[in-house]
Amino acid sequence: MFQIVKDLLHLRQGLICVFQIVGPFECKGQVTITQTPSITAAQPGQEVRINCKANRPVHLNDHIAWYFRGFGEAPKLVIYRATNRFTGAPSRFTGSGHGADFTLTIKGVQSEDAGHYFCQSDHTGAIITQ
């Protein structure tokens, strides 16, 4: 996987590749999460959207979080409770959605945004920062 990532990152100068961990994932309570697309490429400054779909509505939208993991780094919380930007997350990151459909949008993507993104559904409502 990392060799593929490395090769894709060097395809074109200025090309940013954003990778998502692709589901579906089974969680307690039988919530299945699917993300699309699995790989996204964008030029600096463009908008990137990553979608997360649950197999059933998520209770009160409180339990969806988005994480970013840069290459060789630990995952970091970006968005919690579907729409709230976590402290320190750049303002270009926004979360939206309700029910079973959620989106992470990066407006004006930058080179440091290259990495893995994943959404999480948590029935406890706990906010896990790393």
C-alpha positions in Angstrom: 0.0 0.0 0.0 2.7 2.5 0.9 4.6 1.9 -2.3 1.3 2.6 -4.2 0.9 5.8 -2.2 4.4 6.9 -2.8 4.1 6.3 -6.6 0.8 8.1 -6.7 2.2 11.1 -4.9 4.9 11.4 -7.5 2.7 11.2 -10.5 2.6 14.9 -11.2 4.1 17.8 -9.5 1.5 19.7 -7.5 -0.9 16.8 -7.4 -2.4 16.0 -4.0 -3.6 12.5 -3.3 -6.1 12.0 -0.5 -6.7 8.4 0.6 -9.5 7.0 2.7 -9.6 3.8 4.6 -12.3 1.9 2.8 -15.0 -0.1 4.5 -17.5 -1.4 5.0 -16.6 -1.8 8.7 -18.8 -3.6 11.2 -19.2 -1.9 14.5 -21.0 -2.8 17.7 -24.7 -2.4 17.1 -24.3 -3.5 13.5 -23.7 -0.1 12.1 -21.9 -0.5 8.8 -19.9 2.5 7.4 -18.9 2.8 3.8 -16.7 5.6 2.4 -16.4 6.9 -1.1 -14.3 7.5 -3.2 -11.4 5.3 -2.1 -8.8 7.5 -3.6 -9.1 11.2 -4.5 -6.6 13.3 -6.4 -6.8 17.1 -6.4 -4.7 20.1 -7.4 -3.8 22.5 -4.6 -6.6 25.0 -4.0 -9.3 22.6 -5.2 -12.3 21.3 -3.2 -12.3 17.7 -2.0 -15.4 15.8 -0.7 -15.3 12.5 1.0 -18.6 10.7 1.7 -19.5 8.4 4.6 -22.7 6.4 4.5 -24.1 4.3 7.4 -26.4 1.4 6.8 -29.0 3.1 9.1 -29.5 6.6 10.5 -27.0 7.6 13.2 -28.7 8.6 16.4 -29.0 12.4 16.6 -25.9 12.8 14.3 -23.9 13.1 17.5 -21.8 10.0 16.8 -20.0 10.7 13.6 -16.4 11.8 13.7 -13.8 12.4 10.9 -10.1 11.6 11.5 -7.0 12.4 9.4 -3.8 10.4 9.5 -0.8 11.9 7.7 1.8 9.4 6.4 3.7 8.1 9.4 1.6 10.0 11.9 -1.1 9.0 14.4 -4.7 9.7 13.5 -6.0 13.2 14.5 -9.6 14.2 15.1 -10.8 16.8 12.6 -14.6 16.8 12.9 -16.7 15.5 15.8 -20.5 15.2 16.1 -20.8 15.4 12.4 -20.3 19.1 12.0 -18.0 20.5 14.7 -14.4 21.3 13.9 -12.0 20.1 16.5 -9.6 22.6 18.1 -6.6 23.1 15.9 -8.2 21.7 12.8 -7.8 24.1 9.8 -10.9 26.1 8.9 -10.8 24.6 5.4 -12.2 21.4 6.9 -16.0 21.2 7.3 -18.4 18.4 8.2 -22.0 18.1 7.0 -24.8 15.6 6.8 -27.5 13.9 8.9 -29.3 10.6 9.1 -27.1 8.1 7.4 -25.2 10.4 4.9 -22.2 12.5 6.0 -19.5 14.5 4.1 -16.1 15.8 4.9 -15.2 18.8 2.7 -11.8 20.3 2.3 -12.0 23.7 0.6 -8.7 24.8 -0.8 -6.8 21.6 -0.3 -3.1 21.9 0.5 -0.2 19.5 0.2 -0.2 18.8 3.9 -3.7 17.4 3.6 -2.4 14.3 1.8 -3.0 11.2 3.8 -5.8 8.9 5.1 -9.2 10.0 6.1 -11.8 8.0 7.9 -15.2 8.5 9.5 -16.3 6.7 12.7 -19.7 6.0 14.1 -19.7 5.6 17.9 -22.8 4.7 19.9 -21.4 6.1 23.1 -21.0 9.7 22.0 -17.5 9.8 23.3 -15.0 12.1 21.5 -11.7 10.3 20.9 -9.1 12.9 20.0 -6.3 10.5 18.9 
